[in-house]
Amino acid sequence: IGVAGYNLSGGQRQRIGLARAFYDNPKLVILDEPNANLDEAGEIALSNSLIEAKKRGVSVIVISHRPSVLSVVDKILILQDGLVAAFGNKKEIMEKIMPQNNAAKNDGTIHLNQMNKS
């Protein structure tokens, strides 16, 4: 590993950061955009890490614009313009937002334009 990790890709540095976050059996882990630079293998590793953390009783808060990480979460909190736009179990929130996302071009992010109007 080079100085400041310069010989590593963004995804590799992110995976090392993820390993550090779960080191020493924490009770709470906050991950900000943990899948931003991950390839498919990294996304799978992230999902597996989150599943393992849940089994060990670790509370994990994930901040993300990319919906792929939602497959392993229990609850979703959506903030829009600094305010809570939605909060609840994953199924309930996904049912609220999916119709508008299916109608729009899916660029890998979740769009909330009409959420507060329903």
HUCOR-V496235 format. One record per helix or strand of 2 or more residues. SS is the DSSP state (hx for helix, st for strand). FROM is the first residue (numbers start at 1). LEN is the number of residues. Records with the same first field share a line. If there is no record, write none. Layout:
SS=FROM-LEN ; FROM-LEN
//
This chain:
hx=3-3 ; 10-13 ; 40-16 ; 67-6 ; 90-14 ; 115-3
st=28-5 ; 59-5 ; 75-6 ; 83-7
//
